[in-house]
Every structure is written in structure tokens, then in C-alpha cells.
């Protein structure tokens, strides 16, 4: 029975405050964590798919696959490193293992196993790190994942993907099963983000950025959960007569070089946005392309400025670090 005082403090269980992100009925709110249901749909056609979790099958929604295919679903408990190594072994037998846990445990804690057991032999293992960036809010730095992009993208053979919603994630997972080889690190948020692609007739393909809005005053290149707020920022800017081009750079490695260079040429002013340390993340990847190709373009990286996040509710933190629509618009205006 739910404590009455807690219910009064947090709000009605049937009408949760969107800004609280409390745990009650959290799975019902995590509608954009579509990995499990996508794999469940692909399971009959692809019997080689197996799924592995580390006591977090429900929060990552991988349990949606496990409920349909219990004999192909493995729970390793709190043994994430063993889980990744086992996935590598399964891949050598022709299976396609999908591994899911919080990004702080996967991209950071399991970095050695990813590098040595998965990336080095170039195995077809799909790693899904959920609850990325500062989405875990009040859990603090131990559960924040603001370094995982820089760690994993520096590993040879690795593909790094940060979808903005469940529709995009589903597209990219399906492609990864049917036509894409080598290891992949999927970086997804908590599942409570707004849907970006649900009402857009745009498919997400690995290695190809999606232009979600045209503009010629400034370009905002975002990934993951920040894409929805980049679009919100574009609306704020448009009200002030500033037209922003919004690009969803869901694939950070291999990055869409042509899109970056074309944007630099046509717009000439780029801001990258990520819920990640600006050291080594999306912004660094874009900067590398601009510099190596001699692009003439104003440029700014926006994210966590080489620091550990403070502790608080996620939406408060997004606002504090100017990663919400209002904050991104403010950063973009200063770049003009």
C-alpha cells in the first residue's frame, strides 16, 4: 500500500506530475523504450536474437522480449561485466545478443569487456545503455552517464548511436538485426521523452542524419533526448525571427560527414547539443570533421562543460544546464 503522505507529496498516482519523474507507474511512462517490443516483433523471423539483462529487465523494457521468448532471455543479476562477456561468447555461435542495462553501468563499468571481448573481435553484439546523461537525476554521479559517448566511440570497430525517441530506436534496431554487422552501442534515455518521429514520415538509418527543420540563421545539431528540446528551441527562436536548422545526428560514429559539411557551407553557424560532457562527445565528433576538412564555420559545443552534474530532478537539471528548449534557444542566440 502506498504511503498516503508520499502520495500527497508526489501527487496522484493516476496523474503524476510530469516534472517529478517519480518511480510510481514508471514503466507506463517509459513509452519510448521500445527495444524489447521491437525485438519481440523480430523474434520469429530472427531466431538468432537473444537478450541479456542485469537485473534491470523491467526498467530497460527488455522484459517485453523476455515475456514472449523466455528461453532466449537471460538475467545475469548484478554481474554486468559477466553479461557483456557472455554476449560476446553467444555472438561467436551465430546469435545476435542484445544487452541492456543503465548506461552508467554499461558504457563505463563494462568498458574493458566491451573493448576486449566485443569490439576487438568485431562481434555482432548490440549494447543498449539506457537512462543516459543526467536522466537519473537524484541518483547522482554514480548513475549519471556523461562520459559514455567519448569512451565507446574511441574503441575501434564500434558504432555509436543515440536515438531521440522510440520510433527512431525501433528503426535502427531493425536495421542492426537485418543488414548491419559489427558491434553497436545504443544510447537511449529513460523512455519518458516526447516522441519526435511518431508523426513524421522519416525513417532513421544508421550513419545518416535527419534534418527535422530547415533554417539558414543557425544550425543546431543534437542527439538523444536533446533533439526534442532543440525543436522546442527552434520554435522560440522563430518567434523572434531567427530560423534554426535542426539536425538529429543520431549516429555519432560513423558520423554523417556530408551533412555536417553541407550545413557548415549553407548555414555557416553550428551549435551542437548533448546531455554529455562536451569533451569527446557529439560536439567533439562534429568539430573533428569541421577542422579536418577546413570548413569555415562558427561553432560551439553545448553540454556539460567538463564537470560532474549536480543532483536534482531530471527536468530541473536539464534547465540548470540549459539543455531544455529555453536554454538551447538562449545559447543559440548568443552564438549569432
NULUMRO-975632 format. One record per residue (C-alpha): x, y, z; residue in one letter. Coordinates in steps of 0.2 Angstrom, whole numbers, plus 5000, padded with zeros to 4 digits. Layout:
     u     v     w  resn
     X     Y     Z     A
...
//
This chain:
     u     v     w  resn
  5000  5000  5000     X
  5007  5017  4995     X
  5010  5028  5010     X
  4997  5042  5010     X
  5009  5056  5014     X
  5020  5051  4999     X
  5005  5051  4988     X
  5000  5068  4994     X
  5018  5074  4992     X
  5021  5067  4974     X
  5004  5069  4968     X
  4990  5057  4962     X
  4996  5040  4955     X
  4985  5042  4941     X
  4990  5060  4937     X
  5009  5061  4940     X
  5017  5077  4939     X
  5027  5076  4923     X
  5041  5086  4931     X
  5043  5074  4946     X
  5049  5059  4936     X
  5045  5048  4952     X
  5045  5030  4951     X
  5027  5026  4953     X
  5020  5018  4937     X
  5036  5022  4929     X
  5035  5008  4916     X
  5019  5015  4910     X
  5028  5032  4907     X
  5043  5024  4898     X
  5034  5023  4882     X
  5049  5027  4871     X
  5060  5012  4877     X
  5055  5002  4863     X
  5069  4989  4862     X
  5060  4975  4870     X
  5044  4976  4860     X
  5054  4979  4844     X
  5064  4963  4847     X
  5049  4954  4851     X
  5042  4958  4834     X
  5058  4952  4826     X
  5060  4937  4836     X
  5050  4924  4825     X
  5059  4930  4809     X
  5076  4930  4818     X
  5078  4916  4830     X
  5096  4921  4832     X
  5091  4936  4843     X
  5094  4933  4862     X
  5093  4946  4875     X
  5103  4949  4891     X
  5099  4960  4906     X
  5107  4963  4923     X
  5093  4963  4935     X
  5085  4978  4925     X
  5074  4969  4913     X
  5059  4980  4918     X
  5067  4997  4919     X
  5075  4995  4902     X
  5059  4987  4895     X
  5070  4972  4888     X
  5057  4961  4898     X
  5045  4964  4883     X
  5056  4952  4873     X
  5058  4940  4888     X
  5040  4938  4891     X
  5037  4932  4873     X
  5054  4922  4872     X
  5058  4917  4890     X
  5071  4903  4883     X
  5080  4917  4874     X
  5081  4929  4889     X
  5095  4929  4902     X
  5096  4938  4918     X
  5113  4940  4925     X
  5109  4949  4941     X
  5121  4962  4946     X
  5135  4955  4935     X
  5136  4967  4921     X
  5154  4963  4916     X
  5150  4944  4915     X
  5134  4948  4905     X
  5144  4958  4891     X
  5157  4944  4891     X
  5144  4931  4889     X
  5136  4941  4875     X
  5152  4940  4866     X
  5153  4921  4868     X
  5135  4920  4861     X
  5139  4931  4846     X
  5153  4918  4841     X
  5140  4905  4840     X
  5129  4915  4827     X
  5117  4923  4840     X
  5113  4941  4839     X
  5114  4946  4858     X
  5105  4962  4864     X
  5112  4968  4881     X
  5103  4981  4891     X
  5107  4990  4907     X
  5109  5008  4913     X
  5122  5017  4903     X
  5132  5021  4918     X
  5134  5003  4921     X
  5137  4998  4903     X
  5147  5011  4895     X
  5158  5015  4910     X
  5158  5000  4921     X
  5159  4987  4907     X
  5171  4997  4896     X
  5185  4984  4897     X
  5174  4970  4892     X
  5166  4980  4878     X
  5184  4984  4871     X
  5192  4967  4873     X
  5178  4954  4871     X
  5166  4964  4859     X
  5175  4977  4849     X
  5192  4969  4847     X
  5185  4954  4838     X
  5172  4964  4830     X
  5157  4954  4835     X
  5139  4957  4831     X
  5134  4962  4849     X
  5121  4976  4852     X
  5123  4985  4868     X
  5109  4996  4874     X
  5113  5009  4888     X
  5098  5017  4895     X
  5094  5031  4907     X
  5108  5041  4899     X
  5116  5058  4903     X
  5108  5066  4918     X
  5091  5057  4916     X
  5094  5048  4933     X
  5094  5065  4942     X
  5093  5062  4960     X
  5103  5046  4960     X
  5119  5056  4957     X
  5135  5054  4948     X
  5136  5035  4951     X
  5121  5033  4940     X
  5124  5048  4928     X
  5132  5043  4911     X
  5140  5059  4904     X
  5156  5051  4898     X
  5150  5035  4888     X
  5150  5043  4871     X
  5168  5048  4872     X
  5173  5031  4879     X
  5164  5020  4867     X
  5167  5030  4851     X
  5186  5029  4854     X
  5185  5010  4853     X
  5189  5003  4835     X
  5175  4994  4826     X
  5162  5002  4837     X
  5146  5010  4830     X
  5138  5023  4842     X
  5120  5028  4841     X
  5110  5040  4851     X
  5091  5039  4845     X
  5080  5053  4851     X
  5064  5043  4853     X
  5056  5025  4852     X
  5051  5026  4834     X
  5069  5030  4829     X
  5076  5017  4841     X
  5065  5004  4833     X
  5070  5008  4815     X
  5089  5007  4820     X
  5087  4991  4830     X
  5078  4983  4815     X
  5092  4988  4803     X
  5105  4982  4815     X
  5097  4965  4815     X
  5094  4963  4796     X
  5109  4972  4787     X
  5122  4979  4799     X
  5137  4970  4805     X
  5149  4974  4819     X
  5146  4979  4837     X
  5134  4994  4841     X
  5132  5004  4857     X
  5114  5011  4858     X
  5112  5026  4870     X
  5094  5029  4874     X
  5086  5040  4888     X
  5073  5035  4901     X
  5059  5032  4889     X
  5049  5047  4895     X
  5054  5059  4882     X
  5042  5066  4869     X
  5040  5057  4853     X
  5049  5066  4838     X
  5046  5054  4824     X
  5029  5047  4828     X
  5020  5059  4816     X
  5034  5062  4804     X
  5037  5051  4788     X
  5055  5050  4791     X
  5065  5034  4793     X
  5081  5033  4804     X
  5096  5024  4796     X
  5112  5021  4803     X
  5125  5034  4798     X
  5113  5046  4790     X
  5107  5061  4800     X
  5090  5068  4799     X
  5085  5086  4795     X
  5070  5089  4805     X
  5068  5108  4802     X
  5076  5120  4789     X
  5083  5136  4793     X
  5098  5147  4787     X
  5102  5158  4803     X
  5110  5144  4814     X
  5110  5125  4814     X
  5108  5115  4830     X
  5114  5098  4829     X
  5108  5087  4843     X
  5107  5069  4848     X
  5096  5059  4860     X
  5084  5067  4872     X
  5090  5084  4867     X
  5083  5083  4850     X
  5065  5087  4856     X
  5072  5102  4865     X
  5081  5108  4850     X
  5065  5108  4841     X
  5057  5117  4855     X
  5071  5130  4854     X
  5068  5132  4836     X
  5050  5137  4839     X
  5056  5150  4852     X
  5069  5157  4840     X
  5056  5158  4826     X
  5045  5169  4837     X
  5060  5181  4837     X
  5063  5180  4818     X
  5078  5168  4819     X
  5077  5152  4808     X
  5086  5137  4815     X
  5090  5122  4806     X
  5088  5106  4817     X
  5098  5091  4814     X
  5096  5074  4823     X
  5113  5067  4822     X
  5108  5050  4830     X
  5123  5041  4823     X
  5138  5048  4831     X
  5150  5035  4824     X
  5151  5033  4809     X
  5145  5051  4809     X
  5137  5059  4793     X
  5151  5069  4786     X
  5142  5075  4771     X
  5128  5083  4782     X
  5140  5092  4793     X
  5150  5099  4779     X
  5134  5104  4769     X
  5127  5113  4784     X
  5143  5122  4788     X
  5143  5128  4770     X
  5125  5133  4769     X
  5122  5140  4786     X
  5139  5144  4792     X
  5135  5143  4811     X
  5133  5127  4821     X
  5129  5123  4839     X
  5130  5105  4845     X
  5119  5100  4860     X
  5121  5084  4870     X
  5117  5079  4888     X
  5135  5073  4890     X
  5152  5081  4894     X
  5157  5092  4879     X
  5174  5083  4880     X
  5174  5069  4867     X
  5155  5068  4864     X
  5145  5073  4849     X
  5152  5091  4849     X
  5170  5084  4848     X
  5165  5072  4834     X
  5157  5087  4824     X
  5172  5098  4827     X
  5184  5085  4821     X
  5175  5084  4804     X
  5175  5103  4803     X
  5193  5105  4807     X
  5199  5091  4796     X
  5190  5097  4781     X
  5195  5116  4783     X
  5177  5121  4785     X
  5174  5140  4788     X
  5160  5140  4801     X
  5156  5147  4818     X
  5155  5133  4830     X
  5150  5130  4848     X
  5149  5114  4859     X
  5135  5114  4872     X
  5133  5101  4885     X
  5141  5098  4902     X
  5156  5109  4902     X
  5169  5096  4909     X
  5160  5094  4925     X
  5150  5081  4935     X
  5132  5085  4936     X
  5124  5092  4952     X
  5110  5081  4959     X
  5091  5085  4957     X
  5076  5080  4947     X
  5080  5077  4929     X
  5069  5091  4922     X
  5077  5103  4934     X
  5094  5098  4929     X
  5090  5100  4910     X
  5085  5118  4914     X
  5100  5121  4925     X
  5112  5116  4911     X
  5102  5125  4898     X
  5098  5109  4889     X
  5079  5112  4888     X
  5071  5122  4874     X
  5073  5139  4883     X
  5091  5136  4887     X
  5096  5130  4870     X
  5087  5145  4862     X
  5097  5156  4874     X
  5114  5148  4869     X
  5110  5149  4851     X
  5106  5167  4851     X
  5122  5171  4859     X
  5131  5162  4845     X
  5123  5173  4832     X
//
